[in-house]
C-alpha cells in the first residue's frame, strides 16, 4: 500500500529515512497498519519563506491560461495548477492522475480546502500541506503507552481528592505533545479540543475548535459563576457525545474492545464529526433540562443546584461508558481505568484569562475555575489532560504553598496536585539503528538529513516532507525557534535568547537556587526550545537543559556567528561574563565553563578558517543564504590547534614528541589526517562514556563531553578521528583536558593525565589490533586557567616568557626528550602502547589562547583576579610592601622574616612560579631532572 500513496512533500531518500508512508483509514475500525495517521500541527507561518502573493498570482494565471482544458470547477485541476506553480508539492500532483489519487486519498477535507482556496484566490494553506504530511508519518516511540500507564495509575489512586483527575502535559516546542495524546486517543475514548487562537496563521492540524474557545471566552469573570458555567459545559458535552455515539451504533458494531471503539471514534472526529459535534455542544441550553425536571433555579450559587448538575453529568458519563460496554460485551465495566479522556491543546488559553479575587486570595484564572468544575465529577472514570509549552509552575501546577482549590473545595487535598508529564518522545528513529560502527564516514553524518534524526521528533518529521535541496529550512526554523524570532539580528534578541544560544553550546549550569533563574528556566522551555527533564514531587524546582540535538546546535553556532560578526556585534565572553556576574551560573563550575568557552570559540574559528581555505574546491551543498560555515562538517585537528593556541604555539606543538615513549613521531606526523567535530558539549554521567568506544558515536552526534564531577584527573573529552574513514572505535582517539582554576602554580606541574587511569582505550582491542599493534596516540591538555604570575613583576614575566621563546627557537631538540614522569610512575610498563602528547597551558590570556581577547573578562569569569595584579603601583617595592601586609601567606621574607634565617624566610618568590605560556612534554623539568629520569627509564627497561 505504501507505493499507492501520494505525499504532498518531496522528501529525502525514503530508504535512508526508514520511511513509512501513511495509510488511509477506512470508515470502520481497523488495525494499526491500516489506518491513516493524522497530522498534528505545522510550523507557524512566520517561518514560511515562500512568496505566497507571487505564487497566488502565478496559480491564478495558470488556471486562466488553461481554463478550457482545466476547468476550476474540478478540484483536481486546482491542485494541478498549484503544484505546477510551486515545486514544494510532489511532482506527481502536476498531472491529473496524481491529483485525482490525492483527492481519493484525502477525501472531502482536501476538496473543501481547495474550493475555499479558489474562492479566496489564496492557496497558501495548500502549499503548506507538506508540513501537515510530516505529521502523518508513523508514530515512533512509546510515550503514548507511558502516558496511558500514568493516567491509569492516577485514576486508580485518585479517590475523591481534588485535582486527582487531571494532568498537565508541558514540554518544549516540537516534542510531540499533541501527537502523543492523539496516539493515546486510539487506546482510550478521547474528546479532544484545540484552543488555539484565531490569529494563529498557517495550517494547524487539528484545526482550532473556535466554537469551544469562544464559549470558554464568554465564561463569567467571577470564580463561582465560572465554575458553574464550566460544569454546565461538561454536562452538555457528555450529553452530546452520548447522543452522537448512539447514532453511530451500527458503524461501531465491528469493534471488539474499548480500544477499537476509541480508535473508530478518533477517526470519526478527525474526518467528519468534530466541528458539528462541538457546535452543537455550545448551542445546547442546560436551562431546558431544568425546565423538564421542573427545577426552579433562584440562585446559581445554591449548592443544591450545583450538586444536581454534577450528579446529572456523572449520569451522562455513566450512560456513555455503559453504551460502549454493551457494544464490546462488557456491560458491567468495572475496570478502574479511565474510560474517557478529555484533552485541551494550547491550554494556556485558560490560564491567560484572569478572574478578579479579593485581597486575601491568590490570583485565579479560568483554568482554576475549570479544574474546580472537574472536581465535581471525581467519582466518574473521566480524566482531563492539559497540553502546553507554557511551563508556568505557579499557574499550571502551583507549588503546594500556592494551591487555591483547597480554600474552595471542602474535600480538597493540596498535596494531590501532580507535577506535569514531561516524558515525551526524543531520539525516535524506529526499529533500526541510525548508524552502526564502520557504516558511515564523516561526510555521511555531516548532512542535515542525518542530523535531523536526533532529538525531538519535529526535525525528522519536517525533514521527510521537505523538497530536496531545501534542507537548510530545518536549520533556519530551529534557529528561529531557538531565539523566538525569525530575524537573526542581534538587536532582536532578548537576554533569554542570548542565554539560550550559549546554553545549547556551552552546557551552562544555571543556578537553580535563585528565584529569578527558575523563572528564566520556565521561559527557556516556553519560548527557546529548552527541554524540561524533570520536576520533583514537591514542585518547587525543575530541571531544564538542552540535550544533544545536532540541528539545534548547528542553529546555535550560526546564531553565534551573527552575534560575533553582525551589526552591533557582541563579545561572547563578555556576554557570558554578564550572565555569570548576575548569578545565573553555578560558581563551582566556572573553570570548566571557561574551558568549554575557549574550546568552542576555537572550534568556530577553525571552522571559519577551513571554510575560507576550501570553499572553492568543496562540492558538498551549503546554505547559500548565509555566509557562515557549516560548523557540523568538522575541521582538521591542525586548524583547531592553530585556532586554540595561535600559530606560534601551534608550530611548537606540531614539532613536539610524546612524553611517555621514546623516539615517537612528532605531533604533526601522528595527527596528520586527524579531525575534530563538535558543535556542543554534553555532560557525562560517569566515566563509562570517556572511551574510544563512545568517541565515534559522539563524533556522529557532533558533541564533546564535560566529564562527571566524580571523574578523576580530567574534566573535558573531545573526540578525535585519526583519519577520515568509516567511523568506528579503531580510528578514534581524543583530547583529554584537565582544568584547574587555582591561583598559583609550581615549577613541577603535578596534574598529569594518563589514559590507563581512566580506561580510555580498550584493554582488548578490536579485530586487527592487539596490545602490541594498537599504538594510537592521544592528546592531553592541562589548563591552568586560574594561574596568575603575581609573584613577579610584569617586566619579569615578560622577560621570562621571551627567554622561554628564545630557548625554544635555539634548542628545539631539547624539548623532545622523555618527560620526568616516566620514572616517577611506578606502575608504568617499560613499553607504553599509546603515545601521549602533553600540552600544558599556563594562564588565561591572549598570550596563551588565541581566542582569549580580553584577559580581564576571563579573570572575572574565573573569579581569579589577585590583589597584587590589581594593585595600582606595580614596582617591586610596592608589591613587596603589599605582601608584607599579609593579605595571603606564601614562603618568603615578607611573611616569614620573623622566624629568622630558615627556609621559610629565604625562599625567593620570584623564582617559584611558572610563567604564562604553552608548554609541551618535558619543558617544565630542569635539565638535571631530565637526566635523572633518563637514567631511571634505562634502569627500568633492563
N, C-alpha and C positions, 0 to 999 in steps of 0.2 A: 504493500500500500504506500510505502514511502515514496516510491517513484511516481505515484499518481498525483501528488500534491503540487500546488503552485505556491511558492513563497513570494512575498512581496519584495523582500530584500535580496540583493545578490551577495550572499555571504561568502566566506572564505572556503577553503578546502574542506568538504564535509568529512572526508575520511580522516583527515588530520584532527578534526574537531570532535570526532565521535558523534557526528551529527545525528540527531533524532528528529525526523520530520514529525510535525504534529498531525494527528489523525482526526477525522471527522467523527463526532459522536452522533449516533442515530437518535431517534426520538423515543428510545426505551433504554432502561438501564443496561449497560454493557460492562465488560471487563476493562481494566485499566488500559490495556494496549489498544482498545478500540475507541477510545474517547479522544475528543479534541481538547487540547489543553487551552485554557483561556488565557488571554493576555491580562496583564495587571495594569501597570501604569507606565506611560512613556516618560521620557525626559521632558523637562519644561521647554516651551518653545523658545525661550531666550537662548538656549544652546543650539538652536537650529540655524545654520548659517546659509540656508538656501534663500535665494531672492524670489520669494513666492509671488510677489507682484509681477515681476517679469515673466515668470513661468506661467502664471494665470493668463497673461496676455498671449503667450505662445500657444497654450492649450486652446483658448478661445479661437485664435486664428486657425489652428489646425482643424478644429471642428467646422469652422466656417468654410474653409477651403475644401473640405471633404464632406460637405453636408448632404450631397446626393447619395454618395456611396456609404456614408456612415451617419445615419440619422441619429441625432442626440436623444431621441425618444427611447432608444435602446441602451440600457446601462452599459452593456459590454463595449459599445463604441466609445462611450465617455471614458471608460477605463483604458481603452487602447490609446486614445488621444493623450491622456495624462502620462501614460508610460512612454509614448513616443517623444514627449517633450521634456522628460525628466529621467535621467539614467539611474536615479536612485531605486526605481522599481525594477522588478525582474523583467528581463528582456522577453520572456515568454508572453508577457501581458501586452506586448506590442502587436500581437496577432489575435484575431477574433477567437480561434480555438482556445488559446491560453486564457483570454479574458472570460470566455464562457465557462471554462473549467473553474476559474476562481469564483465566478458567480454561483456556481453549483456548490462549491466548497464552503463558501461563507454565508450563503443564504440571504435572507431579507436584510440583515444588518448592513451588508455591503451595498445592496441595492438602494436602501434608504439613504445611505451616506452619499452615494454617487448622485442620486437625484437631488438631494439637498445642496450638494456642491455645485451642480449645474445651475440650479435656480439662483444661487448667490454669486455664481461665477468666481467661486473661491474654492480651490482644490487642495489647499494646504493639508487638510486632515487626511486626504487620501495619500498624499505623498509621504506623510509621516507614518503610514501603516507598517513600514519595516520595523519601526520601534515597537509597535504593537506585536508584530510577529515574533520579535525577540522573546516576548514573554509567553509565547505559545509553545515553547520548546519543552521537552520532557523535564519534569521536576527532578532535581537531583538532591540527594541528602535525606536525612531522617528527622529534620527539625519538626515536621508536622506530627510525626509519631511521638516525639518528645513532648510537644505541646499537648497532644492527646493524653499522654500519661499524667502530665502536670494538672490538666483540667480535671481528669478523673480523680486524682488524689485529693485535690482541693474540694471536689464535690463530696467525696466520701467523708471528709473530715469537717465539713463546714458547720454542721449543726444549725443553730439559729443565731450565730454571731454575725454582726454587721460586717459588710464588705466581703463576706466569705464566698460570695457567688460572682466575683468579678476579678479580672486580672488585666493589668496594663501590659502591652507589648510595645516596648520602646527601644529603638535602636537607630543607628545611623542610616543615612540615605543609601539606597541600593542594596540593602542586606536581605531583601525578600520578605518583609513583614507581611505584606498583603498576599503574596503568593503562598506563603506558608499557611496562612489562615484559610486561603482558598483550598489548598490541598487537605487541610483539616476538615473542611466542609464536605468532603467526599466520605468522611468517616462518621460525622455527627451531623444531624439535621441542623442546618445553619440558616439564619436570616441575616444577610449582610447589608450593611449600609456604608455609603461613602459620603462623608460630609464635606468634601472639597468645595471650596467657594466657587461661585460662578466666574469670578475674574480670572481663574486659572486657565491659561491658554493651553494650546496643544491638543492632544488626542488621548485624554486619560481613559484608562480601562481598569475596572468597570467605570462606566460613566458616573459622574456625581449624581447623587439622589437629591435633586434640587427640591422636590416637594417635601421630603423629610427635613432637610436642612432649614427650609423656610418655616416649617411647622415648629421646629425647635426654637428658631429665632423669635417666634411670636409668644414664647413662654413668658409667664409673668415674671417681673423682676423683684419678686419677694420670695423668700425661701419656701414657706409652707404652701402658698398657692402654686409655686413652680413644682413642688414635689407632687401635689395632687394632679397637676397638668400632665406630668410625665407618667404617673400611674394610669391615668385615663388613656394615654397613648399606648401603654403596654396592653391594656385591655382591648383596645381597638385593633392593635397589631395581631394579637393571638386569635382574636375573633376572625379577622380577615384571612389569616393564614389557614386556620381550620377550614373555613369555607372553601378556600382555594384548593386545598388538598383533597377535600371531599369531591370536588368536581373532577379531580384527576384520578379518581379511584380506578377506573378501567385501565388507564395508561400506566398506573403503578403496579398492576397485578403481577407482572413478571418478577417484581422484586421479591427476594427471598430473605433478606436480612435488613436490619436497620441501616447498615452501610449502603445497601442497594438503594433504599429509599432516599437517603441523604444524597447519594450521587445523582440520582434522577432529578431530585428537587434542585440541586445546584445547577444542573444542565438546563432545567426549565427556566429558572430565574435568569440565567445567563443569556439564553437565546430569545425568550419572548415574554416572560411573565412579570419581570421585575417592575418596570415602570407603572404598568396598570395596577398591580397589586398595591404599590406604595401610594399611588394617587388615591386609591380607594380608602386606604387606611386613614389618611389625613382628612378625608371628607366624611368619615363616619362621625356620628354625633352620639356621644355617650348619654346625653340627656334623654334621647328616645328610649334607651334601655331603662332609665329610671322611671320614665312615664309608664312603660309597660309593666314594671314591677310595682307601680303605684307607690313610689317612694318620693316624699317631699323633701327637697333639699333647702333648708333655711340658712345654713352656714357651711361653706365649703371647708372650714377648718374643723368642723364637727368630726371627732374621731369615729363616730358610728358610720358616717358616710365614707370616710377613708377606708375603714375596715371592710365595708361592704364591697367597695371597688376591688380591694386587694383579694378578697375571697372569690369574687366572680372572675377575676383574672386568673387565679390559680385553677378555677374550674375549667376555663378555656384551655389552659395548658394541659390539664389532665385529659381533656377531651381530645386534644391533638395527639398526645402521646398514645392514648388508648386506640385511636383510629389507626395510627401507624402500626401499633402492636397487632391489631386484627389483620392488617394487610400481610404481615410476615408471620402470623401464627403465634404471637406472644402477647395475648390479651392482658395477662396479669402484669407484665412489665415491671418486675420487682427489682431490677438491677439498680444499684446505687449510682451508676454512671450518669453524667449529664446527658439528657436525651435531646435537648435543644440548646443551641448556642446562638446568641445574638452578638454580632460584631460591628464595631464602628471604626472605619478607617478615617484618618485625619481627625481623630477625636479631640485634638487640641481646640477645635472649634468650640466645644463646650466649655473648656477651661478659660477661653478668652473672653467670655461674657460674664461680667461680674454681677453679683447680686448685693445690693446695699445691706449692710448689717449694722447693728448697734455697736457702740464703742467697746462693749465688754466681750465682743465675739470677734474671732479672726475673720478675714475676708472669705467670702463664699463665691462660688460660681455656679453656672448651670450644671456643670459636671457633678458638683456636690449634691445638688437637688436631684439629679437623675439617679445617682447612687443611693440616695435616701429612698427613692421610689422602688429601686430594685430590692432593697432590703425587705420590703413588704411582701415579696414573693419568695423569700428564702426557702420555705418548705418545698417548693417545686424544683424539679431537676432541670433548671434552666441556668445557663452560665453566660456571663457577659464579658466580651473581650474589647479592649480599647487600644487602638493602634495609633502610634505617632512617632515622629522623630524628636519631638519636643520633650526632652528629658528633664522636666522641671519637678524635682523631688517634692517640693512643698505644695505642688498643685496636683500632679497625678498620684504620687504616693508620698504624702506628707510624713515627716518623722513622727514618732509616737507622741512627742510633746506637742504636736500641732494638729492632732486629729480633731475633726469637727463633729463627726457624726455621733461620737459618744455623748455629746452635750444635747443631742436632739432625739436620738432613738433610745428608748428605755432599756433595750437589751443590747446596746452597743458594746463592742469589745475593741478597744483601741489597739490591742496587740494583734488583731487579726488581719490588719492591712498587710497584704503580701507585696514584697518587692517585685518590680516589673520582671517580665520574662524577657531575657536578652539573648538566649541561646539560639541564634538564628544561623542560617547556612553560611559557611565560609569554606573556601577551597573545595568547591563541589565540582569534581571533574569526572564523575561517572565511575564505572566499574574498572576501567583500565588506568594504570599509572600514566601520568603525564610524560614521564621520562624515566628511562632505565639507564644504569651505568653503561657507558660505551655506546650510547644510542644517538646523541646529538652533539654537534660542535658548538663553539661559541656563537657562530653565525646563526645556527639553527635556533638557539634560545634567545637571540637578540632580535626578536620580531615582536611587533605589537600583538600579533595573533597568539603567540605562545605566552607572552607576559600577561595577557588578559585572562588567562585561565586560572590565575592565582587570585585569592582574596574574595571579595564579595561577589555574588552572582551577577550583579548588574553589568560588570565589564565583559564577561564572557558571553552573556546573553545578547547584549547590544552588538558585540563584535560579530556574532554569527549572522546578524541581519544587515551588516554594512555592505555597501558596494565596494568591490575590490578597488584598492587604490585610495580609499578614504579612511584608512585605519587610524590616522592621526586625529580624527574626530574624537575617538575614545579618549586619547590623552588630553586633548583640549577640553573635553567635557569634564574629565577628572580634575583638571586644574581649575575650571570654573566652579565646580562644586567645592573644591578644597578651600578656595578663597571667598566663596559665596558671591562671586561676581563674574560676569562674562568678559570683563575688561581687566587685563592683567596689569594695568597701570598701577604704579606704587601708590599714587595719590588716592586710588580707590580702595586700598587695602586698610582694613581695620587692624587694631592691635591683635585681636583674636586671629585674624587671617595670617598675620605675620608669624604669630606663635605657632599656628598650625603647620605652616610650611617648615619651620625649623624643627618642630616636634616629629614630623614624618621622617626626616633625615637623620636627626641627631639623637633620637631616643631620649627626649627630655623627660626627666623625672620631676613631675610637678609636686610642689609642697602641699600635700593634702591636709595639713594641719590648719591652713588658713581658710577662712570662710569665703573670701573673695576668690580664692583659687578653685574652691568647689563650684562656685557659680560659673567660673570661666570654663571648667571642665564640662559642665552641663551644656554650655553654649558651643563648645567644640563638637560635641556629639550632635547637637541640634543643627548646626549650621556649617560645620567644617570637616565632616567625614570621619571624625574620631569614632572609635568603637568602644562601647560600654562593655567591659569584660565581665564585671560582676558588681552586684550590690549586696552587701551583707544584710542579714536578717534585721539588724537594728535600724537600717535605712538612714543612718546618719553620715554615710560616706559612700563613695562609689569609686570603682577602679576603671580608669579610662586611659586609652592609649591608641597608638597606631601600629597594628600588627603588620607583618610583611605583605605589602601589595605592590609589586613592581610597577604597575601602571601609575598608581598614586605617587610612588617615589620618583618616577620619571617626571611626572607633572610638577612635583615639588622642586625638583632640580631645575626645571625650565623656569619656574617662577623665581627661584633664587637668582638665576641668570638675569632676569629682568630687574630684580631688586638691586643687584650689584652693578648693572650696566645701563639701565634705563634712565629716563628722565627722573630727576630727583632721587638718584641712586642713594642707597643706604649702605653703610658699613655693617656687614653681617655680624662681625664680632661685637661691634658697638651696640647693635640691636639686641644681641644676646645678653650683653652686659646689663642693658636696661631691664630685661626680664629678671636677671639674677638679683640685681640690686633691689627690686621690688619684692623679693622674697618668693618668687614663683618656683624656683628650682631648689631642690634639696641641697643643702650646703655640703653634705657628706659626699656628694658625687661630683664636685666641681673639677677636680683634677682629671677624672675620666671624661667629663663633658668637654673640657678644653681639648683633650687629645682627640676626641671624636670630631670636634670642630676643625682642628688642624688637618686631620686626615681627609675630611670631606672637602674642605676648600682645596687641598692639594689634588684630590681626585678630579674635582671640577676643572681646575686649571690645566691638569694634564689632558683631560678630555677635549678642552677647547684648543690646546696646542696641537694635539693629534688631529683634530678636525681640520685645523688650518693647514697642516702639513700634508694631509692626504685627501682633501676634498676633491681635487681634480681627478684623482685616479680611482676614487671609490665608486662602485657600481650599485651598492645596495640603496634602497629608497630612503629618502629623508623627508622631513617635513619642510616643504618649500615655503610655507607661510611664516617660518621663524628662522632667525639667523643663529640661534643657539644650537649646539651639537646634540647628537643623540647620546645622552650620557649612559644609557643602558648598553651601548655597544661594547664597553670595556676599553682599556688602554694598555699599551705595553708597559711593563714594570719600569723600564728605564724612564719613560715620560713621568711616571708617578714619583720616582725618586728625585728627579730634577725639580719637579713642581714642589715637592715636600721640603727639600733642603737647599735648593738653589744649585746652579751649575758648578760652582767651585767645590762645594761639599760633595756633590754628586760624583764629580770626576774622581775625587779621592776615594769615595765609597766603591766606585766601579773597579778601582785598581786594588782594592783590599782582598785579603785572603781569609779563609776560615780560621777561627781561633781555637779550634778543638782538634784539628788534624794537621799533619804536616804535608807540605808540598801540594796543597789543594789548588784548585783553579781560582782564578780571580772572580770577583763578584760578576763582572761583565760577562765572563765566559759561562759561568754557572747558570745565569739567568738571561742568557741572550735572547731566548724566544718566549720569555715569561710574560704573562698578562695578569692584570687585576681587573675585577669587575664588581663594584659595589656602589649602589646609589643610596643605601640607607643602612642603619645599624639596627640590630635586634638583640634582645637580651638572652643570654644563655642561662637556662635554669640550673644547670650543673656542668661538670666537666665532660659529660658524655658527648657534647657537640663540638668540643675543641679537638677535633681529629681530622685527618685527611679523608676519612670515610664520609664525613659530613661536608668537607670543603667543596667537593664537586657539586653537591646539591645546593650549597649556599651560593656558589657562582651562578648556577642556573636560575636562582631566585634573585640575583643581583644584591646580595646582602653580605654584611660583615657582622661580627659578634662583639658585643660587650660581655665580658666574662661575668659569671656569677660572683657574688660577694665572697663566696667560700672558695673560689679558685685560687690556689696558692701560686705565687710567683709571677702571674701575668694578669693583664686586665683587658686587652683587646686582641682579637684574632681577625686578621684579614686574609682570606683565602687567596692563593696564588696558583695560576695554571702555568705549569712549566713549559708547555708547548701547545700550540693550537691544534689539538686533535679531539676526538670524541671524548666527552667528559666522563671521567671515571677516577677512582681512587689512585690508580697507578701514576697519573700525571699531575697529582696535586701536591702542593706544599703550602706554606703560609708565612705571613709576617706575624710574629708573636711579640706583643708590646707590653711592657711593664710601665706603669705610670706612677710617678712619685711627685707629690706637690709639697714636699717638705722644704724648708727654707735654709738648708745648709747642705754642704757636700764635703766628702772626704776625698783624699787623693785616691784611695782604693775604693772604687765603686763596687759595693758588695752585691748589688742587685744583678743576678745572673739568671738567665732563663735557659733551662735545659729541656729539650723535647722529651727525654726519657722520664723526667719527673712528672710529666703530665700525660704520658702515653700518646703523644701526638701522632707518631707513625705506628702502624700495626705491628705487633710482635711477630705475627705470621703473615708476611707479605703475600699479595695475591699471586696467582699463577704467573710464571715468568720472572718472578722476583724472589729472592731469598735474603737472608740476613747479610750475606756477603756481597750480593749484587745490588741491593736496594740502597743506593747511596744518594738519594735525593737530598739536596741541600735545603736549608731553611734560614730564615732571617729573624733576628731578634733586635728589638729596639727598646732601649731603656730611656725613658723620657723623664729626666729630672726637671720637670716643669717649674717647680717652685723654687729652685735654687737661685739665690741672689748673691753674687760675689761681693758682699758688703764689707768684708774684712779689709779688702784692698781698695785703694783709691781708683777712680775711673781711669786715670793715666796708667796706673799699674796694670789694671785689667787689659787695657788696650795693648800695652807693651807685651804682656804675657800672650795675648791672642796672636799678635803679629809674630812673636817668636815661634809660636807653635806652627803657624802657617809657613814660615820660612824653613822650619825644621822639616815639614812635610815635603817641601819642594826639593830640599837638598839631599834628604836621605829617605827616599820612598821605600827602599828595601827594608829599612829598619822596622817598618810598621807591619811587615808581613810575617814576622816570626811568630812562634807559638805563644799563646797567652799564658799568663801566670796561673790561670785556673786549671790547666791540665794537671799539674802536680798536686794541687790542693784539694782535688776531688777524689777521695779515697776509693770510691766505688766505680770510678770510670775505667772501662777496659782500655788496654793499650791501643786497640784499633777501634775507632769510633765510626759507625756506619754513615751517619748523616752529618755532613759538614755544616757548621754553624757560622753564619756571617753576622757578627755582632756590631751593632751601632749604638753608641752612647751619645745622646743629645742632652747637653747640659745647659739649662736655662730656657727661657721662653721669650725670645726677642727676634727681630729681623736678622740678626747675625747667626741665628740658629735655624729658624724655619723661614723658608722663602715666603710663606703665605701669611706670616705674622707681620702686620703692617703698623701696629701701634702697641708697643710694649706695655704702656700704662693700662690700656684696655684689658690686656690679658692678665696683667698683675691684679687688676680689680676682680676679674673673673676667678682668679685663683685665690684671691684674698691673701696674697703673698708679699705685699709691699712691706719693706722693712724700714724701721725708724732711721737707720743710717743712710739708706738710699734716698729717703725723703728729706734728710736734713739740708738746710739751706746753704750751709758752708761746707764744702767738700775737701777742705785742706786736711792733711794728716793730723795736725794738732787739734783741729776742731773735732774730727771724728774720734780721736783718742780721748778727748775730754768728755764727749758724749758717752763713750764706752765706760769711762771711769764713773759716770753716774749710775752705772749698772742697771740699765733697762732690761738686760738679759745677762746671762753668765756664760763666759767662754774662757778657755785656758789662755792665760796671758797676763802681763803685768797690770793692766787696768783693773782686772778683777781679783788677782791673787798676789799682788806685791806685798800684802800684809802678812803672808806666811813665810817670808824670807826667800832665800835662793833655793828654790825647788823646781821640779819640772813644771809645776802648775804656773809658776810666775815667769819662767824663762822661755816659754813657747812663743815663737814669733807668729802671730796670727796671719801675717802677710804671706807666709809660706804654706799655710794649711789648705785653703780651698782650691778647687779646680776651676779654671777659667771657663767662661761660657764658650760653647762651641760644639762641634760634632766630631766624635772620635770613633775609631773602629778598632776591633780586636784588642791588641796589647798596648795601645797608645797611653793608657793610664798607668802602666807599670814602669818602674825605673829599669835602667839597663842591668843593674845588679839583680833585680828580681827576675828579669828575663833569663839571665844566665842560670840563676838558681832553678827556675822552672825547667829550663832545657836539660840540666843535669838530672833533675828528678824524673823527667819524662824518659830519658835514656835508661835510667836505672829501672824504672817500672817496665820498660819494654824488654829487658833482658830476663 
